[in-house]
Amino acid sequence: MWRTRAAAACVICRSLASSSYGIKRKSQLQNLHLVSRSIHHPYYPSSKLQRSPLRISIQQFSSLNRLPLHKTKLLNVKHGYQSHRNFWLARLASRLLKVRYLILGSAVGGGYTAKKTYEQWKDMMPDLEDYKWIVPDFIWELDELVDFEKLLKALPDADDLAKLLPDFDKIGESLTSLKGFLSPGSPGETAFRATDQGYDSDKQFKKVSDKEKIDQLQEELLRTQLKYQRMLERLEKENKELRKLVLQRDDKGIHQRKLKKSLIDMYSEVLDILSDYDASYNTQDHLPRVVVVGDQSAGKTSVLEMIAQARIFPRGSGEMMTRSPVKVTLSEGPHHVALFKDSSREFDLTKEEDLAALRNEIEIRMRNSVKEGCTVSTETISLSVKGPGLQRMVLVDLPGVISTVTSGMAPDTKETIFSISKAYMQNPNAIILCIQDGSVDAERSIVTDLVSQMDPQGKRTIFVLTKVDLAEKNVASPNRIQQIIEGKLFPMKALGYFAVVTGKGNSSESIESIKEYEEEFFQNSKLLKTSMLKAHQVTTKNLSLAVSDCFWKMVRESVEQQADAFKATRFNLETEWKNNYPRLRELDRNELFEKAKNEILDEVISLTQVTPKHWEEMLEKTLWERVSTHVIENIYLPAAQTANSGTFNTTVDIKLKQWTDKQLPNKAVEVAWETLQEEFSRFMTEKKGKEHDDIFDKLKQAVKEETIKRHKWNERAEDSLRVIQHNALEDRSISDKQQWDAAIHFMEETLQSRLKDTESVIEDMVGPGWKKRWLYWVGRTKEQNIRNETKNELEKLIKCNEDHPAYLANDEVTTVRKNLEARGVAVDPCLIKDTWHQIYRRYFLKSALNHCNLCRRGFYYYQRHFVDSELECNDIVLFWRIQRMLAITANTLRQQLTNTEVRRLEKNVKEVLEDFAEDNEKKVMLLTGKRVQLAEDLKKVREIQEKLEAFIEALHQEK
């Protein structure tokens, strides 16, 4: 039965197949796989399954079945088991050959396709020559290390390619996992899934009231927002760590390239230069920066610390800590560090000891900037903070606005703070970060009125409400916080409104703990649950992002306009310089100081070129001018009044010894120091002809005075000099006639100089002589007439006794007075003695000069010690001893000058110049004038314009 039905089916199949002879098409069965055909046709040899036949048109299967068939009449062949058994080997061989062709074709086609794909990708690759520094060097050597031709030849065959096909079972498992991941309640559900879950919750709670539904949806939305916020923070943290690793590699120089300065650092440098620039043409600084203003203790510093992610500012309980503006430049870097613009020390903000040192340094700088009698300062302290993940911007923390001046403050503190705040806020491109304390009544705020005056439309103001946690606890109506945030309680307008929490009021809290507390507070806060605040309006993180975006937007909009303004200012200054100083170089104050410094050092070096002879002549002359009076009055004249030569020599030796022990060395050192000062002053003030620039005169004078004030002679010089002088004065042996004549000449010059001075004194006492009275028509006064009569009477007394002693006896004074009274001249005894002193002095000096003339031929007697001779020339020997002591002292002082003191003076000059170079106020005071100020402004404007242009170019490149 079964065979009968099968045979009938085969007949039907053959009849269907016979109707298709001559038609060039394939049957549906022919398109199937070998196994598929065996399944569909029960009499196929490979089929071992018995199924009901399908109604499908078929052909005779053959290796030539692809050829077109001709219309021929087929033989009636009985199809049965024997016919299939006779041809199954041929059919199997033909099919194996077909598989071989398929594998070979697939391999060839796959290789060609792979090669073509490789060539297309190679053509599509960009030219990496400009970016070669990014890729390590070994990448560019792959062409040499890898033979791509051999790689193409080594492509896998069909079997290996089949193994590379994806594992669909594993893909199914992954899809199942992904489905579980996207299921409700999973950690990675998306915002769309959250929407579906909200839809399911609506179905679940459709019997609940509408209010509860809204609350449930709001809580669900808040949880979703916080969840994505945490995911975002986790990704940012990972990104921060990766960027830190990249920056660290750059610092270590892995790519061996010079790192470019960041945009924010370039911009900060421009602001630093502008802070020192005093514009002569009313060019105002309109470059953007973020100005942080607020009432005292409103939390300005805390907000700034949260943005900088470090506790960098000094803190105090209720005390004013911010006493001067602090400019903080935030930028990204591999390490969290801070440094001042005028210092190379880096403070590691991850170490508590460095943080304490930084806070102490800021407090010291603030106190030093405050002048005596003031509480706050206008001087800006510039600080740079770098770290991973910091938003790039420039912030200026200003002193807190106060309403009342308390004890210990200067009377003008309130007005000064207002003026500082207005000066920064009146910049039309400054972003005002207005800080309001949320824990106090908004009506008590002072800063909001000030901000409203500076920015009435609120186009550049960002309002920040701090201490929201305290506000939520203390405020009875939470709607009041919403009104504050929205600016409805006061007329101040703003670009954005933010609410932040900056800690629990404990100064020892870390930034991380404050962030955790802030996140926890807003997660549970009713302000978010009731939609009074939006998620992007809370946390200092969102505030930092918003401020940074606003800052850079303002920079891009205004920086080119400011560059054009400084370009116009530069043109005006250059034109003024060409008109006023066409032949002079444009040297600013620092360059002029360096030029003056070189001139001063050259003049100091010129001291070493003074000849020893010149030094000794000056020293000997000056020293004798200082000690000559003492020698004549206290040594020579008293000794000359003695009766014999022995007493004369004894008196001279005693007085010389006393003089040498007490006064002479000190006088000699003073003379040497004054001589050095005179020579130094001469070189400093001497004009160099046409090359002399009087703009340096003030500076040179100040350097000279300060150097002289600092210089002190070597203390041990006096001790060594005392021994030398004592030995020189003890020597009495004159070796030759030349020295003898030199001593006589020295004595004559000294005595003649003294005689001339004495004659001048006497003339002033007695008035002009008859010759001057007749020629110049001058007369004598009454006192001069009395002194003249007294002089005449005393001269008679000397003529009567040429050996008269130096002092008048009392009876002689009485005799002279009576003689004058007899002639009608009343005279006082003191006047007689005073006149006698000058008259006898003149008589003695004339006698000494006559004695010098007699001693010119006395050298022969001196060698014989004046034996058998009435001539005694002990005074000549005294003056020779003085002369020799002067020469030896001058030589010793000259050696001290050239070997020690000139070098020490040069060292002092260098120290003074270095101190002046570091003192900008001193340079401003000593180098003044229109020329200096014009050059200074021109240099500043050029520097600002160049840096602005470089910054703009870098800004465009970043775009």
MOUR-V881419 format. One record per backbone hydrogen bond with DSSP energy under -0.5 kcal/mol. NH is the residue of the N-H (numbers start at 0). CO is the residue of the C=O. E is the energy in kcal/mol with one decimal. If there is no record, write none. Layout:
NH_CO_E + NH_CO_E
This chain:
4_0_-2.1 + 5_1_-1.9 + 6_2_-2.6 + 7_3_-2.2 + 8_4_-2.0 + 9_5_-2.2 + 10_6_-2.2 + 11_7_-2.1 + 12_8_-2.3 + 13_9_-2.7 + 14_10_-2.4 + 15_11_-2.0 + 16_12_-2.4 + 17_13_-2.5 + 18_14_-1.0 + 19_16_-1.4 + 20_17_-1.0 + 22_19_-1.6 + 23_21_-0.5 + 24_22_-1.7 + 28_56_-0.7 + 30_26_-1.0 + 31_28_-1.3 + 36_32_-2.5 + 37_33_-1.7 + 38_34_-1.5 + 39_35_-2.1 + 40_36_-2.6 + 41_39_-0.6 + 43_40_-1.1 + 46_43_-1.9 + 50_48_-0.7 + 53_39_-0.6 + 55_53_-1.8 + 64_61_-1.5 + 66_63_-1.6 + 71_69_-1.4 + 73_71_-0.6 + 76_74_-1.3 + 78_76_-0.8 + 79_77_-0.6 + 83_79_-1.3 + 84_80_-1.9 + 85_81_-1.6 + 86_82_-1.1 + 87_83_-0.6 + 90_86_-1.9 + 91_87_-2.2 + 92_88_-2.2 + 93_89_-2.4 + 94_90_-2.0 + 95_91_-2.0 + 96_92_-2.2 + 97_93_-1.9 + 98_94_-2.0 + 99_95_-2.0 + 100_96_-2.3 + 101_97_-2.1 + 102_98_-2.6 + 103_99_-2.9 + 104_100_-2.8 + 105_101_-2.5 + 106_102_-2.4 + 107_103_-2.4 + 108_104_-2.9 + 109_105_-2.9 + 110_106_-2.4 + 111_107_-2.5 + 112_108_-2.7 + 113_109_-2.6 + 114_110_-2.5 + 115_111_-2.8 + 116_112_-2.7 + 117_113_-2.4 + 118_114_-2.3 + 119_115_-2.3 + 120_116_-2.6 + 121_117_-2.3 + 122_118_-2.1 + 123_119_-2.0 + 124_120_-1.2 + 127_125_-0.7 + 129_126_-0.5 + 131_128_-1.0 + 133_130_-1.5 + 134_130_-1.0 + 138_135_-1.1 + 139_135_-0.6 + 139_136_-0.7 + 140_137_-0.7 + 141_138_-1.6 + 144_140_-1.8 + 145_141_-3.2 + 147_145_-0.9 + 150_146_-1.6 + 151_147_-2.2 + 152_148_-2.0 + 153_149_-1.6 + 154_151_-1.3 + 160_156_-2.3 + 161_157_-2.3 + 162_158_-1.5 + 163_159_-1.0 + 164_161_-1.1 + 167_165_-1.0 + 170_166_-2.0 + 171_167_-2.1 + 172_168_-2.2 + 173_169_-2.5 + 174_170_-2.5 + 175_171_-2.1 + 176_172_-2.4 + 177_173_-2.9 + 178_174_-2.1 + 179_175_-2.1 + 180_176_-2.6 + 181_177_-1.9 + 182_179_-0.9 + 185_182_-1.5 + 188_185_-1.1 + 193_189_-2.2 + 194_190_-1.5 + 195_191_-2.0 + 196_192_-2.9 + 197_193_-2.3 + 198_194_-2.0 + 199_195_-2.6 + 200_196_-2.9 + 201_197_-1.7 + 202_198_-1.5 + 203_199_-2.4 + 204_200_-2.6 + 205_202_-0.9 + 207_204_-1.4 + 212_208_-1.7 + 213_209_-2.4 + 214_210_-2.4 + 215_211_-2.6 + 216_212_-2.7 + 217_213_-2.6 + 218_214_-2.5 + 219_215_-2.2 + 220_216_-2.7 + 221_217_-2.6 + 222_218_-2.6 + 223_219_-2.2 + 224_220_-2.6 + 225_221_-2.8 + 226_222_-2.4 + 227_223_-2.5 + 228_224_-2.2 + 229_225_-2.5 + 230_226_-2.3 + 231_227_-2.7 + 232_228_-2.5 + 233_229_-2.4 + 234_230_-2.4 + 235_231_-2.6 + 236_232_-2.4 + 237_233_-2.3 + 238_234_-2.8 + 239_235_-2.7 + 240_236_-2.3 + 241_237_-2.3 + 242_238_-2.7 + 243_239_-2.3 + 244_240_-2.1 + 245_241_-2.3 + 246_242_-2.8 + 247_243_-2.4 + 248_244_-2.1 + 249_245_-2.1 + 250_246_-2.4 + 251_247_-2.0 + 252_248_-0.6 + 252_249_-0.9 + 253_248_-1.9 + 255_252_-0.5 + 258_256_-0.5 + 265_261_-2.1 + 266_262_-2.5 + 267_263_-2.3 + 268_264_-1.9 + 269_265_-1.5 + 270_266_-1.8 + 271_267_-2.2 + 272_268_-2.2 + 273_269_-2.3 + 274_270_-1.9 + 275_271_-0.8 + 275_272_-0.8 + 276_273_-0.9 + 278_276_-0.8 + 283_281_-0.8 + 285_283_-0.9 + 289_393_-3.1 + 290_288_-0.7 + 290_430_-3.1 + 291_289_-0.6 + 291_395_-2.8 + 292_290_-0.7 + 292_432_-1.8 + 294_434_-0.7 + 295_400_-2.0 + 297_294_-1.8 + 302_298_-2.2 + 303_299_-2.4 + 304_300_-2.3 + 305_301_-2.2 + 306_302_-2.1 + 307_303_-2.3 + 308_304_-1.3 + 309_304_-1.7 + 311_309_-1.5 + 317_315_-1.1 + 320_318_-0.6 + 322_320_-1.1 + 324_376_-0.6 + 325_396_-2.0 + 326_324_-0.5 + 326_380_-2.6 + 327_325_-0.6 + 327_394_-3.4 + 328_326_-0.5 + 328_382_-2.6 + 329_327_-0.7 + 329_392_-2.8 + 330_384_-1.9 + 332_386_-0.6 + 336_334_-1.2 + 336_385_-1.8 + 337_346_-1.5 + 338_383_-2.2 + 340_381_-1.3 + 342_339_-1.3 + 346_337_-3.1 + 347_345_-0.6 + 348_335_-2.3 + 348_346_-0.8 + 350_347_-1.6 + 354_350_-1.9 + 355_351_-2.4 + 356_352_-2.1 + 357_353_-2.5 + 358_354_-2.5 + 359_355_-2.2 + 360_356_-2.3 + 361_357_-2.5 + 362_358_-2.1 + 363_359_-2.4 + 364_360_-2.5 + 365_361_-2.2 + 366_362_-2.3 + 367_363_-2.5 + 368_364_-1.7 + 369_365_-1.0 + 370_368_-0.5 + 373_370_-1.9 + 376_322_-2.7 + 380_324_-2.6 + 381_379_-0.6 + 382_326_-3.4 + 382_380_-0.5 + 383_338_-2.8 + 384_328_-2.9 + 385_336_-2.8 + 386_330_-1.4 + 389_386_-1.4 + 392_329_-1.3 + 392_390_-0.5 + 394_327_-2.8 + 395_289_-2.9 + 396_325_-2.8 + 397_291_-1.8 + 397_395_-0.6 + 400_293_-2.5 + 405_403_-0.6 + 408_405_-1.6 + 412_409_-1.8 + 415_411_-2.4 + 416_412_-2.4 + 417_413_-2.1 + 418_414_-2.4 + 419_415_-2.4 + 420_416_-2.5 + 421_417_-2.6 + 422_418_-2.3 + 423_419_-1.6 + 424_420_-2.5 + 425_421_-2.4 + 426_423_-0.8 + 429_426_-1.9 + 430_288_-2.2 + 431_429_-0.6 + 431_459_-2.9 + 432_290_-3.1 + 432_430_-0.7 + 433_431_-1.0 + 433_461_-2.0 + 434_292_-2.7 + 434_432_-0.6 + 435_433_-0.5 + 435_463_-3.0 + 437_435_-0.6 + 437_465_-2.1 + 439_436_-0.9 + 443_440_-1.4 + 444_441_-1.5 + 448_445_-0.5 + 449_445_-1.3 + 450_446_-2.7 + 451_447_-2.2 + 452_448_-1.7 + 453_449_-1.7 + 454_450_-2.7 + 457_454_-0.9 + 460_457_-0.6 + 461_431_-3.0 + 462_495_-2.5 + 463_433_-2.8 + 464_497_-3.0 + 465_435_-2.8 + 465_463_-0.6 + 467_499_-1.4 + 470_466_-1.9 + 471_467_-2.5 + 472_468_-1.3 + 473_469_-2.4 + 474_470_-2.6 + 477_475_-0.6 + 479_476_-1.6 + 480_476_-0.5 + 480_477_-0.8 + 481_477_-1.5 + 482_478_-2.3 + 483_479_-2.1 + 484_480_-2.8 + 485_481_-2.4 + 486_483_-1.1 + 487_482_-3.0 + 488_482_-0.8 + 494_460_-3.7 + 495_460_-0.8 + 497_462_-2.3 + 498_536_-2.7 + 499_464_-2.5 + 506_504_-0.6 + 508_505_-1.6 + 513_509_-1.9 + 514_510_-2.3 + 515_511_-2.4 + 516_512_-2.4 + 517_513_-2.7 + 518_514_-2.6 + 519_515_-2.5 + 520_516_-2.4 + 521_517_-2.2 + 522_518_-1.7 + 523_519_-1.4 + 524_520_-0.7 + 528_524_-1.5 + 529_525_-2.7 + 530_527_-1.3 + 531_526_-1.4 + 532_526_-2.4 + 536_533_-1.7 + 537_534_-1.0 + 538_498_-1.1 + 542_538_-1.7 + 543_539_-2.7 + 544_540_-2.0 + 545_541_-2.4 + 546_542_-2.7 + 547_543_-2.3 + 548_544_-2.3 + 549_545_-2.3 + 550_546_-2.6 + 551_547_-2.4 + 552_548_-2.0 + 553_549_-2.2 + 554_550_-2.2 + 555_551_-2.5 + 556_552_-1.6 + 557_553_-1.5 + 558_554_-2.4 + 561_557_-1.9 + 562_558_-2.1 + 563_559_-2.0 + 564_560_-1.8 + 565_561_-2.1 + 566_562_-1.7 + 567_563_-2.0 + 568_564_-2.0 + 569_565_-2.3 + 570_566_-1.8 + 571_567_-1.9 + 572_568_-2.3 + 573_569_-2.5 + 574_570_-2.0 + 575_571_-2.1 + 576_572_-2.2 + 577_573_-2.2 + 578_574_-1.8 + 579_575_-1.9 + 580_576_-3.1 + 583_580_-0.9 + 586_584_-1.6 + 587_585_-0.6 + 591_587_-2.7 + 592_588_-2.2 + 593_589_-2.1 + 594_590_-2.1 + 595_591_-2.7 + 596_592_-2.6 + 597_593_-2.0 + 598_594_-1.9 + 599_595_-2.6 + 600_596_-2.3 + 601_597_-2.1 + 602_598_-2.0 + 603_599_-2.1 + 604_600_-2.2 + 605_601_-1.4 + 606_602_-0.6 + 606_603_-1.2 + 607_603_-0.5 + 607_604_-1.2 + 608_605_-1.2 + 609_606_-1.2 + 614_610_-2.0 + 615_611_-2.6 + 616_612_-2.6 + 617_613_-2.3 + 618_614_-2.6 + 619_615_-2.8 + 620_616_-2.3 + 621_617_-2.4 + 622_618_-2.5 + 623_619_-2.1 + 624_620_-1.9 + 625_621_-1.5 + 626_622_-2.0 + 627_623_-2.0 + 630_626_-2.3 + 631_627_-2.7 + 632_628_-2.7 + 633_629_-2.1 + 634_629_-0.6 + 634_630_-1.0 + 635_630_-3.4 + 636_631_-2.7 + 638_634_-1.7 + 639_635_-2.4 + 640_636_-0.9 + 640_637_-0.6 + 641_638_-1.3 + 647_643_-1.8 + 648_644_-2.7 + 649_645_-2.2 + 650_646_-2.7 + 651_647_-2.5 + 652_648_-2.5 + 653_649_-2.2 + 654_650_-2.3 + 655_651_-2.5 + 656_652_-2.1 + 657_653_-2.1 + 658_654_-2.2 + 659_655_-2.5 + 660_656_-2.0 + 661_657_-1.6 + 662_658_-1.8 + 663_658_-2.6 + 664_659_-0.6 + 666_662_-2.6 + 667_663_-2.4 + 668_664_-2.3 + 669_665_-2.3 + 670_666_-2.4 + 671_667_-2.3 + 672_668_-2.5 + 673_669_-2.5 + 674_670_-2.3 + 675_671_-2.3 + 676_672_-2.2 + 677_673_-2.5 + 678_674_-2.3 + 679_675_-2.5 + 680_676_-3.0 + 681_677_-2.3 + 682_678_-2.2 + 683_679_-2.0 + 684_680_-2.5 + 685_681_-1.1 + 690_687_-1.1 + 691_688_-1.2 + 693_691_-0.6 + 695_692_-1.8 + 696_693_-1.1 + 699_695_-2.8 + 700_696_-2.3 + 701_697_-2.1 + 702_698_-2.5 + 703_699_-2.5 + 704_700_-2.5 + 705_701_-2.4 + 706_702_-2.3 + 707_703_-2.5 + 708_704_-2.0 + 709_705_-1.7 + 710_706_-2.1 + 716_713_-1.5 + 717_714_-0.8 + 719_715_-1.6 + 720_716_-2.1 + 721_717_-2.3 + 722_718_-1.4 + 723_719_-1.7 + 724_720_-2.5 + 725_721_-2.4 + 726_722_-2.1 + 727_723_-1.9 + 728_724_-2.2 + 729_725_-1.2 + 730_726_-0.7 + 730_727_-0.6 + 733_731_-0.7 + 734_732_-0.6 + 739_735_-1.5 + 740_736_-2.9 + 741_737_-2.3 + 742_738_-2.1 + 743_739_-2.2 + 744_740_-2.7 + 745_741_-2.4 + 746_742_-2.4 + 747_743_-2.7 + 748_744_-2.5 + 749_745_-1.9 + 750_746_-2.9 + 751_747_-3.0 + 752_748_-2.1 + 753_749_-2.1 + 754_750_-2.8 + 755_751_-2.5 + 756_752_-1.9 + 757_753_-2.4 + 758_754_-2.7 + 759_755_-1.9 + 760_756_-2.0 + 761_757_-2.6 + 762_758_-2.2 + 763_759_-1.9 + 764_760_-1.6 + 765_761_-2.6 + 766_762_-1.9 + 772_768_-2.2 + 773_769_-2.0 + 774_770_-2.5 + 775_771_-2.7 + 776_772_-0.7 + 784_780_-2.1 + 785_781_-2.0 + 786_782_-2.7 + 787_783_-2.3 + 788_784_-2.2 + 789_785_-2.3 + 790_786_-2.7 + 791_787_-2.2 + 792_788_-1.9 + 793_789_-2.2 + 794_790_-2.4 + 795_791_-1.4 + 796_792_-1.2 + 797_793_-1.8 + 798_794_-2.2 + 799_795_-1.7 + 800_796_-1.0 + 803_800_-1.3 + 812_808_-2.0 + 813_809_-2.2 + 814_810_-2.2 + 815_811_-2.4 + 816_812_-2.4 + 817_813_-2.6 + 818_814_-2.4 + 819_815_-2.1 + 820_816_-2.4 + 821_817_-2.1 + 822_818_-0.8 + 823_820_-1.5 + 824_819_-3.1 + 825_823_-0.6 + 826_824_-0.5 + 831_827_-1.7 + 832_828_-2.2 + 833_829_-2.5 + 834_830_-2.3 + 835_831_-2.4 + 836_832_-1.9 + 837_833_-1.2 + 838_834_-2.3 + 839_835_-3.1 + 840_836_-1.7 + 841_837_-2.2 + 842_838_-2.2 + 843_839_-2.9 + 844_840_-2.5 + 845_841_-2.1 + 846_842_-2.0 + 847_843_-2.6 + 848_844_-2.2 + 849_845_-2.0 + 850_846_-2.0 + 851_847_-1.8 + 852_848_-1.7 + 853_849_-1.5 + 854_850_-1.8 + 855_851_-0.5 + 855_852_-0.8 + 856_853_-0.8 + 857_854_-1.7 + 861_857_-2.1 + 862_858_-2.2 + 863_859_-0.9 + 864_861_-1.9 + 865_860_-4.1 + 866_863_-0.9 + 868_865_-0.9 + 876_872_-1.4 + 877_873_-2.0 + 878_874_-2.2 + 879_875_-2.0 + 880_876_-2.3 + 881_877_-2.2 + 882_878_-2.6 + 883_879_-2.7 + 884_880_-2.2 + 885_881_-2.3 + 886_882_-2.1 + 887_883_-2.5 + 888_884_-2.6 + 889_885_-2.5 + 890_886_-2.1 + 891_887_-2.3 + 892_888_-2.8 + 893_889_-2.2 + 894_890_-1.9 + 895_891_-2.0 + 896_892_-2.4 + 897_893_-2.7 + 898_894_-2.3 + 899_895_-1.8 + 900_895_-2.4 + 901_896_-2.8 + 903_899_-2.3 + 904_900_-2.5 + 905_901_-2.3 + 906_902_-2.3 + 907_903_-2.3 + 908_904_-2.3 + 909_905_-2.2 + 910_906_-2.2 + 911_907_-2.5 + 912_908_-2.5 + 913_909_-2.5 + 914_910_-2.4 + 915_911_-2.5 + 916_912_-2.3 + 917_913_-1.4 + 918_914_-0.9 + 919_917_-0.9 + 922_918_-1.9 + 923_919_-2.5 + 924_920_-1.9 + 925_921_-2.1 + 926_922_-2.6 + 927_925_-0.7 + 932_928_-2.2 + 933_929_-2.6 + 934_930_-2.0 + 935_931_-2.4 + 936_932_-2.6 + 937_933_-2.3 + 938_934_-2.2 + 939_935_-2.2 + 940_936_-2.6 + 941_937_-2.2 + 942_938_-2.5 + 943_939_-2.7 + 944_940_-2.7 + 945_941_-2.7 + 946_942_-2.3 + 947_943_-2.5 + 948_944_-2.5 + 949_945_-2.4 + 950_946_-2.4 + 951_947_-2.8 + 952_948_-2.4 + 953_949_-2.3 + 954_950_-2.4 + 955_951_-2.4 + 956_952_-2.2 + 957_953_-2.0 + 958_954_-1.6
